[in-house]
Amino acid sequence: MSSFELKPIGYVRKKDEIEILEEFIPAMDGLSEGMLIWVLYIFHLSTEKIRVHPKGDTRKPLRGVFSTRSPYRINKIGLSAVKIRKIEKNIIKVDGLDALENSPVVDIKPFAEVYDVPYGSVLSAEDILKRIRNENLITDYIDLETQIQPNGFDCTLKKVSRIKGMGRIDFDNSERVIPETLEIEFDENGWVFLEKGVYRATLNEIVSLSEDIMAFARPRSTLIRSGANVLTAVWDAGYRGRSEVGIVVYNSEGIMLKKDARIVQLVFIKLTERTKPYNGVYLNENI
Ligand SMILES: O=c1ccn([C@H]2C[C@H](O)[C@@H](COP(=O)(O)OP(=O)(O)OP(=O)(O)O)O2)c(=O)[nH]1
């Protein structure tokens, strides 16, 4: 193919406003306010250049256009990641579109964390929901709406146990001993009383981390305000299981926890690249 044609699907009518052509209005179905989108448009006033001065500054030496964001480029294609502020019929109002008036728009597509964020970043609620839908990031939760948080996911109490005996930790795990535990029963109303001390808790949720996601966890602040804390380690990429955390009750009055209480928030972080997945003894634990 030596060349091909692109047709405009709309135009930038004024700052931060895209007017979609009548015939392509059905293609807007599914776009909503607040959504992050890529807008691909044409730098219609620019000319084709193969080497450019970065930022148009002639004091800077010429560079290959592929290593710059210059509008003077071979196919004159511009792209901008913007947030939809409002949709009015065929007008999409956005924030931060870096395009001149009358620029032809040639495509719009959703910004997708999975494809478009190659570097590390904390997953937002929307990203977590997508990964729950697409790759079962979390299953066996009780109520998605209650447990999803702006940048994390609240995990809930399945069972709590007393730690019996002593642990042993060495270098290569060959002499490792993980202490036994003794489960504490919930009463007939589903409550458990924990006196001052250290406990081990199992969470209801099954977490399945793909090779590009890890997680940390923090206690809910309500727990801290009640004089208790949750002890957590690192959730490795590739881990799957119903995780266990420590609970420390500092309050000499103790604490009451109800079955399924939300105790700890997981925060998911995307790695800079896919990594060798976790393959330790806790893989598929408690499933
Ligand atoms: O508070 C936590 C933190 C992590 N995990 C899960 C996820 C993690 O990937 C796995 C193993 O944790 P870690 O790597 O800390 O285990 P380890 O003690 O180093 O043992 P091994 O290397 O044998 O897995 O346990 C928990 O259940 N609780």
The ligand as a Tripos MOL2 file, in Angstrom:
@<TRIPOS>MOLECULE
LIG
   28    29     1     0     0
SMALL
NO_CHARGES

@<TRIPOS>ATOM
      1 O1         -0.0670   -9.6130   54.1680 O.2       1 LIG1
      2 C1          0.0020  -10.3980   53.2110 C.ar      1 LIG1
      3 C2          0.7700  -10.1070   52.0900 C.ar      1 LIG1
      4 C3          0.8130  -11.0190   51.0640 C.ar      1 LIG1
      5 N1          0.0810  -12.1680   51.1130 N.ar      1 LIG1
      6 C4          0.1530  -13.1630   50.0340 C.3       1 LIG1
      7 C5          0.5000  -12.5410   48.7020 C.3       1 LIG1
      8 C6          1.9520  -12.8320   48.5380 C.3       1 LIG1
      9 O2          2.3170  -12.8840   47.1850 O.3       1 LIG1
     10 C7          2.0890  -14.1650   49.2440 C.3       1 LIG1
     11 C8          3.4630  -14.5020   49.6850 C.3       1 LIG1
     12 O3          3.9840  -13.4760   50.4760 O.3       1 LIG1
     13 P1          5.5690  -13.3340   50.6390 P.3       1 LIG1
     14 O4          6.2240  -13.2490   49.3210 O.co2     1 LIG1
     15 O5          5.8060  -12.2500   51.6050 O.co2     1 LIG1
     16 O6          5.8870  -14.7740   51.2640 O.3       1 LIG1
     17 P2          7.2250  -15.2750   51.9420 P.3       1 LIG1
     18 O7          7.0490  -15.2580   53.4030 O.co2     1 LIG1
     19 O8          8.3830  -14.5260   51.3700 O.co2     1 LIG1
     20 O9          7.2400  -16.7930   51.5030 O.3       1 LIG1
     21 P3          7.5570  -17.4330   50.0760 P.3       1 LIG1
     22 O10         8.7090  -16.6830   49.5130 O.co2     1 LIG1
     23 O11         7.8610  -18.8580   50.3800 O.co2     1 LIG1
     24 O12         6.3110  -17.2650   49.2900 O.co2     1 LIG1
     25 O13         1.1970  -14.0770   50.3430 O.3       1 LIG1
     26 C9         -0.6910  -12.4380   52.2080 C.ar      1 LIG1
     27 O14        -1.3900  -13.4470   52.2750 O.2       1 LIG1
     28 N2         -0.7150  -11.5400   53.2370 N.ar      1 LIG1
@<TRIPOS>BOND
     1     1     2 2
     2     2     3 ar
     3     2    28 ar
     4     3     4 ar
     5     4     5 ar
     6     5     6 1
     7     5    26 ar
     8     6     7 1
     9     6    25 1
    10     7     8 1
    11     8     9 1
    12     8    10 1
    13    10    11 1
    14    10    25 1
    15    11    12 1
    16    12    13 1
    17    13    14 2
    18    13    15 1
    19    13    16 1
    20    16    17 1
    21    17    18 2
    22    17    19 1
    23    17    20 1
    24    20    21 1
    25    21    22 2
    26    21    23 1
    27    21    24 1
    28    26    27 2
    29    26    28 ar
@<TRIPOS>SUBSTRUCTURE
     1 LIG1         1 GROUP 0 **** ****
